[in-house]
Amino acid sequence: MVAPTSPLRGTRPPNRRELIIAAAGDLFVRDGYSRVAMSDIAEAVAIGPSALYRHFRGKQELLGAVVLDAFTTIGAAVDGSADVSGTLAEAVLDHRGLGVLWQRECRHLDPEEREKLVAPLVGLAALLAGMLRDRRRELTAEHADLLAWTVLGALMSVSFQRVELPREEYVGLLRDVVTAVADVDLAAAPAVVTPAESGPDPDSRRELLLDVAIRLFAERGFDGVAIEEIGAAAGIAGPSIYHHFASKRELLLTAMLDGAEQLGLGLTKALEEPSPDAALRELLGSYAGYSLTHHAVVEVLVAEVAHAPEPERHRMRQAQHDYIAAWVRLLRETRPGMEPQEARVRVQAVLTVVNDVSRTPHLRALPGIAGHLCALGVTLLAL
């Protein structure tokens, strides 16, 4: 989010609500919602906690206001803009933490509070889809919708990396990404068979518990699920749960490690290809296929790493870093003139788009979605 300028203590700036929202957004992105207290936010804007509560009843309302303000601001900027791609690029850089807030921190909101934020986001996607169909009459409604969500995912991916570029250069890169996505011909995308999703071994209580835990963590977040609920949903009650997993955190860690191992196997297989270009295309296909068939695992890997205990949390983050670094290395070997910052931006855009699509039921269910993701990924990587 845009860093606010803290007012002097004891003053009453006319934009105090705006300052509170900006400060809260920065803290939620940096430290995570659960680690930020209302007193921390009050301190950031040099007011007492009681004054903060005159503006917001609690932390949930404040988080909702941060995200709603960003969605509303971006939507208003785009509507009627003569340079939609440039306007979007500027707007997401002004609200750079939005992707993290929406995908990771909004899981802490009550369902009804989160639902209030869905409407402006869906409205923004619909606005972009309408613009795409006005520009490209041959687009079906489904393809325009997918392209619109891809644009939003690619842009909000800036939340998940720390690349710093001169503002004009960054806007230009993001504008190029948006323009390229808007021109993708999904009707010509290759047919790619999505692997069938395999369920747990019905005779293994351990696998059943793990499968149920992953689904519940993905739906409600780690904090929103009790281990007794996991056992009940798996038909395993009481102390029997602890014969298989010592704690809820062990369940989470096992799910994450299994997911990371599968992605690592996909990377190893891709590296057997004869060229960096072929390896990158194989890696793109395997990641898209895994994400579509294991979307709950992807949800957990994206949103719940902070709940893993140390030192495993560090291991998980290092594994994610190494996985992304392999993508960046392959892309730069394929495109030797590409700077590392651009390669990192493009790789993160691909991963975020695949993650978003796989976790969104109506997009995941589109006919030919695996091939569409591969076509979009090739475009985002500028292959």
N, C-alpha and C positions, 0 to 999 in steps of 0.2 A: 504494500500500500504506500501511498505518498507520505513521507515522513512529515509530521506536523511540527510547527514551531511552538514550543511550550510557552504559554503566557507567564507573566510574572505572577507569583503567588499573591492573592488578595485582589487581583484585577478581575473584571468581568468582561471578557472579550465578547463581541456580538456573535461570533461564530463558534461559541463554546461547544455546541452539540457536534459540529463538524470536527472540531479538534479531538473530542472524545472518541468519535468513530475512527478517526485516522490513527490515534494512539492505540486504541484497542486492537485494530486490525494488525498493526505492526507487532504488538505483543503476542497475539494469538498465532501469528505466522512463525515468529521467532521461537517462542517457548512452548506453544501448544496450549489449547484451551484449558485443559485440566490443570495446568501449572500456573495459570494467571489468575490472580485474585482481583476483585474489584478495587481493593486498596492500591494495587500496582498500577491500575489504569488511572485512578485518581491522582496518584503521585506523578504520573507521566504528564498530566495536564495541570499540575500544581493547584489542585483543589482538594477539599476534604471528602471522604467517602459519602458523607450525608449529602453534599452538593451533587455528587455523581448520581445518587439515587433519586434526585429530583428530575433527572433526565431519563434514567432507565431503571426499571424495577429490579433488574438482576442481570446476571452475566448472559443467560440465554437470550434475553431480549436484545442485549447489546451485540452479541454475535450475529443474530438475525439482522439487526440494523446495519452492521458492517457489510454483510454480503448483499443485502437488498439494495443498499446505497450504490454498491459497485455495479450490480446488474442494471439498475435503473439508469445510472449515469452512462454506461456503455450503450444501452439501448437508445437513449435519447440522443447521444452523439451520432449514432449510425443512421437513425431515421432521418431521411432527407439529405444525407451527406452526399456531396458530389464525388468524393474519393473514399468509398467505403473501406477498401483494404487499408489505406493509410490511416483513416480514422480509427479503425479497429486496432491497428498496431499501436497507435498512440495511446488509446484507451487502456489496453491491457498492460502496457508498460507503466501507466499511471496507477494501475491496480494490480501490480505484479504478484501479490500474494493471493489473488482471488482463487486460483486453481487449488492451492493447498487448503484454503479455508473451506471451499465448497466440498472437495472430495474427502478431506481428512477430518476437519474440525466440526463441520456441520452434522456429523454423525452423533455428536453430543446433544443435539437439539431433540426435543420431544417431536414425535411424528407430525403433529399438527403445526408446530412451528416450522419444521423443515418444509412441509408442504406449501407454506406461504411463499417460500423462495423458489419453488419449482415454476410457478406461473410466469414470472418475468424472464426466467431462463428459456423456457419453452417458447415464450413470445418472441425472444430475440432470435432463436433458431428459426421460427416460422417466418420472421421478417427477412432473414437472410435467404431462406429457401424461396420465398416469393420473388426476391430480387434475382436469384439465379434463374428461375423459370421465366422471368420477364426477359432476361438476357439470352437464355438458351431455350428456345421453344420446344426443342426435342426432348428435354429432360422430363422424365416421369416424376410424379410427386414424391415417390419413394427415393429416387436417386437424388433429387434436389434436397430432400430432408437429410440424407446421409452426408452429402457434401457440406451442408450447412453445419451439421454437428462436427464434421471433420475440421472445418475452419475454426470453430470455437475451441475444439480440443487442442489443435495445433498451436493456437495462440495462447491458451491458458497453460500450455506446457512450460512457459517461461517461469512459472512458479516453482518448478521441480528441478531447476538447474541454476547455477550461480554465475553464468557467463555475463561478463560486463563488456559492453561495446559502446562507442560513441553513440549518442542518441540517434542522430541522423542515420548512421550505418545500421543500427538495430532496427529502426523503423523500416528502412529499405529492405532488409532481409525478411522481416515478417510480412511486408507487403508482397514481396516476391512469392513467399510461401502461400499466402492467401490466393493470389492470382493464379498460381499453378494449380492449386486444388480446385478452384472454381472452373477450370478448363478440362478436368479429367473426364474422359469418356468411359463411364462405368459400363456402358452397354458392350464395350469391346474388351472388358476385363477377362482374364483367363478363367476358365472353370477350374476351381480348386476344390478337392474333396476334403471336407472337414472330418477329422477323425471322430469316431463314435465316442461319446462320453461313457467311460466305464464307472460302474458303481463299486461299492465296497464288497468284499467277500462276505456273503450272507452268513457264513459260518464263523467269521472272525468278529468277536465283540470289540476288539481293539480298533479294527478298521471302521466298524460301524460308528463307534464313539467319535473317531476322528472325522469321519464324513459329516456327521451331524454337527459337530463343533464348528467345522469350517463354514457350513451353511449358516449357522446361527451367528457366528462372528461377522460374516459378510452382511447379513441382514440387519443386525442390531448393534454391532460393535462389541469389542471385548468387554467393556465396562457394563454393557447392557444385558449380559448373559451370565447366569449363575451356573456353576458346574452341575448342580442338582437338576437344572433345566435340561442340560445336555444329556444327562443320564436318563431322565424321564422321556425325552424325545427319542432316545435310542432304545427305550424299553429296558434300561438297566438302572435299577434304583438302589439307593442306600450305599453302604460301604463297598459294594461290588465295583463301583466306578474306580475306586482307588487301587484296585488290583491291576489296573491297566495304565493309569496316569496318576501321578502323585498330586497334581494340581491343575487348575485351569491354565496357568501359564505354560505348563509342560505341554498341554494340548496345543496351545497356540504355537509354541516353539517347534513342535513336531510338524505341524502343518506348514510352517514357513520353511523349515529345512527341507521337507519333501518337495515343496514347490521350487525352491532354489536349486535342488539337485536335478530336477527334471529340466529346468532351463539350462543348467550347465551341460547336461547331456545333449540338448539340442545344439548348443554352441560347439561342443566337441565334434558332432557330426558335420556341422556346417564347415568347420575348418578343414575337413577332409576334401573339400571341393578343390578343383585344380586352379582356381583364380580367386582373387579378392572379390570381384564382382559376383561370381557364382556363389561364393561363400555367403556374401551379404544377402543375396536373394534367397538362398536356402534358409538362412537365419530368420529373415523376415517371414517366410512361409511357416517355419516351425513355431515362431513366437505367436503369430496370428492363430494358428491351429490350436496351440496349447491354451491360449487365452480364451478362445471361443468355447472350448470344451471343459475348461477349469476356471470359469469366470469367478467363482466364489474364492478360489485360492488367490487369484489375482487381486481381488478386492482386499483380502487379508494382507497380502504382501504390500499393497499400496498404502493402506490406511492404518495398519496395526503394529508396525515394526517398533514403535515407541514403547509398546507394552512388553516386549521381549526382555527378559532379564539380562544383565551384563554377566559375562562378556559376550553372550550370544548375540545381543543387540548389535554390538560392534561388528561381530562376524557377519551378520546379515547385511548390515550397511556396506561392509567391505565387499561382500559378494555382489551386491547390486552395483556398486561402483565399478568393480572389475568387469561385470557383464556389459555395462554400458561402454566402458573403455574399449572393449573388444569390438563393439559396433563402430565406435568412432575410428579406431585404427583401420578397420576394413574399409570404411567409407573414404578415408584419406588415401589409402592405397589405391582405391578405385578412381578417386578424383584427386590426383597429387597436388593440384593447385589450390585445393580448398583449405582455408585456414582452420585451425583446430576449434576456434570459437564457433564458426559457422557449422562445422561438422557436429559439434555437441548440441547446438540448437536444433539441427535437423533430426538427429537421432532421438532426442527427447520428444520432439514433436511426433515422430512415428510411434514411439512406445506409449505416449499418452493417448494418442488417437486409438490405437489398438485396445488399450486398457479401457477407455471410455466406451467404445463400441461393444466390447465383450461384456461389459457390466450393465448395458442398457438393453432391456429385454426386447423392445420393438426393433432396435437396430440389429441385435444379435440374430433375430429370427428372419431377417431379410433373405430371400433366395439369392444364392451366389455370394453371400457376405464374405466368405474367406477369400475369394478371388478379388472382390472389391477392395478388401483391406490390402491385399498385395499390390494392386494397381495404385492405390493411394500412397502406400509406403514407398514404392518406387518413385513416385512424383515428389513426395516430401524429402526423400534422400537425394533428389536431383540426379538420379542414375542415368 
